[in-house]
């Protein structure tokens, strides 16, 4: 099964996307940044999705069009997980 979350924000530059799923990484590290956070949310999501034998990725052009996060999980999960 494929799931996605899409926004219409400013997007994420291509050169920043490889680091999005690393612990404590934040695209905007400036002192005047508007949005808070710890940089752990996507790491946690990645751990859960991969623990369910899925994949997670991002698509964004970083040019004001927005960002889409995708993840997949197998339609039939191994009963040992539960």
C-alpha positions as CSV (number, residue, x, y, z in Angstrom):
1,X,0.0,0.0,0.0
2,X,1.2,3.5,-0.8
3,X,0.4,6.5,1.4
4,X,1.4,10.1,0.9
5,X,1.2,13.5,2.5
6,X,1.4,16.5,0.3
7,X,1.6,20.2,1.1
8,X,1.8,23.4,-1.0
9,X,4.6,25.1,1.0
10,X,7.9,26.4,-0.2
11,X,9.3,23.0,-0.9
12,X,12.7,21.5,0.1
13,X,15.8,22.0,-2.0
14,X,17.2,18.9,-3.7
15,X,20.5,19.3,-2.0
16,X,18.8,19.1,1.5
17,X,16.6,16.1,0.8
18,X,19.3,13.4,1.4
19,X,19.6,14.5,5.0
20,X,15.9,14.7,5.9
21,X,15.8,11.3,7.5
22,X,18.9,11.8,9.7
23,X,18.6,12.4,13.5
24,X,18.3,16.0,14.5
25,X,18.6,17.3,10.9
26,X,16.7,20.5,10.1
27,X,16.6,22.3,6.8
28,X,16.5,25.7,8.4
29,X,19.1,26.1,11.1
30,X,19.1,29.9,11.2
31,X,18.5,31.8,14.4
32,X,15.4,33.5,12.9
33,X,13.7,30.4,11.7
34,X,9.9,30.4,12.0
35,X,9.2,26.7,12.6
36,X,10.4,24.8,15.6
37,X,11.1,21.1,16.1
38,X,13.8,18.7,17.2
39,X,14.6,17.0,13.9
40,X,13.4,13.6,15.1
41,X,9.9,13.2,13.5
42,X,11.1,11.9,10.1
43,X,13.7,9.6,11.8
44,X,10.9,8.1,13.9
45,X,8.6,7.7,10.8
46,X,11.5,6.0,8.9
47,X,12.1,3.6,11.8
48,X,8.4,2.6,11.9
49,X,8.0,2.2,8.2
50,X,11.2,0.2,7.7
51,X,10.2,-1.9,10.7
52,X,7.1,-2.9,8.8
53,X,9.2,-3.7,5.7
54,X,8.2,-0.5,4.0
55,X,10.0,2.4,2.3
56,X,9.8,6.1,2.8
57,X,10.9,8.9,0.6
58,X,10.3,12.6,-0.3
59,X,9.7,14.4,-3.6
60,X,10.1,18.1,-3.9
61,X,11.5,20.6,-6.4
62,X,12.2,23.2,-3.8
63,X,10.8,26.0,-5.9
64,X,7.6,26.9,-4.1
65,X,5.5,24.1,-5.4
66,X,5.4,22.0,-2.2
67,X,6.6,18.7,-0.9
68,X,5.2,15.2,-1.0
69,X,6.3,12.5,1.5
70,X,5.5,8.9,0.5
71,X,5.7,5.6,2.3
72,X,4.8,2.1,1.5
73,X,4.0,-0.9,3.7
74,X,3.2,-4.5,2.5
75,X,-0.4,-5.2,2.2
76,X,-0.1,-8.3,4.2
77,X,2.1,-7.9,7.3
78,X,4.0,-10.8,9.0
79,X,1.9,-12.0,11.9
80,X,5.2,-12.1,14.0
81,X,5.1,-8.3,14.2
82,X,2.0,-8.3,16.3
